[in-house]
Amino acid sequence: MVALGNVIRGATSHYEHVCNQAARGILDTGLATSVPIAFGVLTCETLDQALQRAGSTSGNKGADVAMAALEMISVKHGIDAV
């Protein structure tokens, strides 16, 4: 599985809590189901930074995470074949 999302720091003080709970929820889900989950949640200071990391000047981090997940599936299939 691939978990994608974006948390952008706003005017309120709960940014760290939201980021931590997103990471914890994805971790807990992976552990509870034994299904690997690639973590692709961006934590950004501004909307501009999020847009840059989601397909603009800084690449596409979501696509990078998806490709990493596909590569891990390929590795697992290779190990299973041995």
N, C-alpha and C positions, 0 to 999 in steps of 0.2 A: 504494500500500500504506500501511497504518497500523501502526506499531509501538507497542504499548501495554505498559506494565509499571510496576513500582514497586520501588524500592530503598529500604529503610528502614535507617537507621544502627543498628547493633547494638552489642554489647559488644566486637566484634573490630575490628581496625584496617584491614580491607580494603575499607571502604565506598567510598572514593575510587577505588580500583582497579576495583571492580565497576561503578561509575557510568561511569568513563572507558572501560572496555572495552565496555560496552553501547552507548555513543554511537559508539565507533569501529567496532564490528561492524555497526551499522545504516548508518553512513556507507559503509563498505567494500562492503556488500551493494548499496546504491544505486548506487555507482560501478561495480561489477563487472557489474551487470545493466542499467544505464541505466534502471531503474525508480525513479521518485521515491518516497521513503518519508517520510511525515509522522511526526515524532518525538514520541511521547507517553509517554515514560518519566518518571514522577515520581521525584524524589529527595527523600526526606523524612527528617526527624529522628526522628519518632515515628509509631506506628500511628495515633494520633488525627489527626495532620496529614495522613496519607495518606487516611484516611477522609473528612476534611473536603474534600479536593481531588478525591475520586473520587465526588462526588455529594451531599455534605452542604452545610455552610454556605459553603464556598468555591467552589461550583459543581461542574461535572463536567468536569474537564480532558480526560478521554478523549473525551467527546462533542465538546468544543471542537476537538480535533485532528481527529476524524473529519469534522466539518463543514468545517474548513479544507481538508481533502483533497478533499472533494466540490466545494467552491468552486473549487479549482485545476483540477479536471477540467472544470468548466464553462467556466472561462477558456480552457483549452487548446482545447476544442471550438470556442469562439468565434474563437480565433485561426486554427485550422485551416480554418474556414469562409470566411475572408477571402481 
